[in-house]
Amino acid sequence: MNTSKEATEFEIVDIGHDGKSIARPIGDNSKVAFLDRGLPGEVVLAKIYKRSRRYDRGRVTEIVKFSPERVEADCQHFSICGGCSWRDLGYEAQVKYKRKRIIDSLERLGGFEDVKFNEVITAERTLFYRNKMEFSFNVEPEKPHGFSLGLHHQGEFAKIFDVEECLLESELSNQILSWFRNYVIENKLTAYDVTNHTGYLRFIMIREGKHTGEIMVNIVTTTSEFPDKAKFVAEFTKKFPQITTITHNRNDRKSNIAYGDSEEILFGDGFIHEKILGRMFRIYANSFMQTNSYQVEALYKLALKSAEFRKTDRVFDLYCGAGTIGICASEFVKEIVGIELEESAIIAANENAELNSVTNTMFLEGGVRETLREKKQELKSADIILIDPPRAGMHPRAVFHAAQFGARRIVYISCSPGSFVRDATLFRDNGYQLKEVTPVDMFPHTTHIELVAVFDPT
Ligand SMILES: C[S@@+](CC[C@H](N)C(=O)[O-])C[C@H]1O[C@@H](n2cnc3c(N)ncnc32)[C@H](O)[C@@H]1O
């Protein structure tokens, strides 16, 4: 195979578990490469940037033979943006490949048989569906104003390009971004430099309650007061009266994260609300909230239906975040016990229960593994367990402990088919059989896919 400087011709043979394409160099069956683009049946030119003994990794430079499933990308930034890698693939085809990936992972890697694989619950809105976007600052001396503000370049995490129009959140979010970029230029504010750890502005985050119309702008900087903040707020809210709150989060960490070790509310209440399945939820600058406000209703509806609740049920909501699933489930059962690591999410969960006049929920702060182990006596038993872990999935001992509570059904929501296969195998080893899997497309035009799985005792 050629060196990384020259492009080699590859045939795409499949889509891998992380959404990358699996390719073979034409005329050479000895080794596969994972490429950033490409669809089964296509022939592409690609440059390899990383080699290992078993496989290589590469970047497609040209598509030589196109799949009929390709469409023209609708986004002006598509060729460089690291965000939506499937904007040039028809929506039906996106969904087909996402479903196939889940089935392949479970059958081939997990050896699961006799599982009912349902069709994908597709998204009605494939444009402007996100309720949150984070745009990063980057120092770039060659740019006219010395910085860029936007999203990451595909495959180059350290590089940011200026977003003019992103099709993920809203027209308003694009206008806010553009106004803020100009404000920074006119007022000579500095961007944070990740290499030298100098400068000020790290991120601007824009959150929208899609069902409430409330808008939050959160500016993340290093630690010092926002310059001329009264003037900034006055100008910003005059231009955008739709903004209901502006927060300023600060951290001096070397790693560039959109999180505040301290927060100042510059305008409004410091939170917004979103309505999901008729319930109101409070969202703070640093709270977790499912990012597709439309499709989350389909996801939760499915999870609740799959649980087949009885009015007498005691339900565990593991990795409960701000209590959203548990609060939506509360009217169908006797009691909900939520467990969550983040203190701020537990505070939000209690507030959300109160906001919705829900009185049969209890939220415990702590790791799932530790809490299930240490509070075994106190927690007694569960009839149904709802599980919605982060991308990395569950700790093996968390699976072990969850399986000890005698639940007659476990409903597992996963945003990562890879970690789900591992956890499903662990549940199988601990006496639970995987019965049914339904993919839910929360992120059209990306390779991500969510799923709802049902386990019953064997
Ligand atoms: C995918 S989110 C789900 C949140 C919530 N169920 C929802 O739908 O909004 C995962 C949550 O797990 C929490 N978390 C991560 N590791 C945890 C652990 N070891 N124990 C408990 N919670 C954890 C995160 O803080 C986050 O709120």
The ligand as a Gaussian input file, in Angstrom:
#p B3LYP/6-31G(d) Opt

LIG

0 1
 C      -27.214000       9.790000      28.711000
 S      -27.404000      10.753000      30.164000
 C      -29.062000      10.329000      30.573000
 C      -29.771000      11.315000      31.428000
 C      -31.286000      11.173000      31.495000
 N      -31.698000       9.816000      31.640000
 C      -31.952000      11.852000      30.319000
 O      -32.621000      11.194000      29.497000
 O      -31.835000      13.083000      30.196000
 C      -26.406000       9.886000      31.300000
 C      -26.358000      10.437000      32.686000
 O      -25.557000       9.556000      33.483000
 C      -24.838000      10.312000      34.430000
 N      -23.727000       9.448000      34.897000
 C      -22.547000       9.219000      34.270000
 N      -21.834000       8.280000      34.947000
 C      -22.601000       7.893000      36.000000
 C      -22.439000       6.937000      37.047000
 N      -21.345000       6.184000      37.124000
 N      -23.413000       6.804000      37.937000
 C      -24.548000       7.570000      37.852000
 N      -24.762000       8.477000      36.883000
 C      -23.809000       8.639000      35.964000
 C      -24.472000      11.569000      33.697000
 O      -24.194000      12.618000      34.598000
 C      -25.744000      11.808000      32.850000
 O      -26.641000      12.641000      33.544000

